């Protein structure tokens, strides 16, 4: 899971980044809203964690602009604001949650898990594919009859992207943007996906020739 973190307080940004990376997240950290916004054109993220009052584009402006372009990525605002009108503006901008500073990092983790569950699977923390195959959204792990299926980080990222777009075709360009962040030979992408498919007990990842891949559930 890739998180875009917009926070202009350097030490807080570093603390959050280290905390989330220890939990297995990939974090892109920014202290300037305009630079963070520009980065979204090059790198696809799974969650936005946004401070409101930052240099350049504010957190509110960032999210309003992303929503206007059709981006539905879940977003959590971090702010010291307490005014109800500010809270209202945050939700009207398109966020799914709001955390007031100061906060405990454990609270942030819980809010992130809730946002991911809601966005990915309507609040469920376990996705049951049938025949004993289950994906745990809390820990980003895949099991078959309770036994862990060992996936590399890249394989987990690929599975997560397919899950995010379940029952929709994911193109090679989408894999390049979300997983690698740059152009990658499609043959290399196919190798990684085939390696992942070999590890799965169920044939749920299908190739759509000339279009991409789809996870059907």
Secondary structure, 3 states (H helix, E strand, C coil): CEEEEECCCHHHHHHHHHHHHHCCCEEEEECEHHHHHHHCCCCCCCEEEEECCCECCCHHHHHHHHHHCCCCCCEEEEECCCCHHHHHHHHHHCCCEEEECCCCHHHHHHHHHHHHHHHHHCCCCEEEEECCEEEECCCCEEEECCEECCCCHHHHHHHHHHHHCCCCCECHHHHHHHHHCCCCCHHHHHHHHHHHHHHCCCCCEEEECCCEEEECC
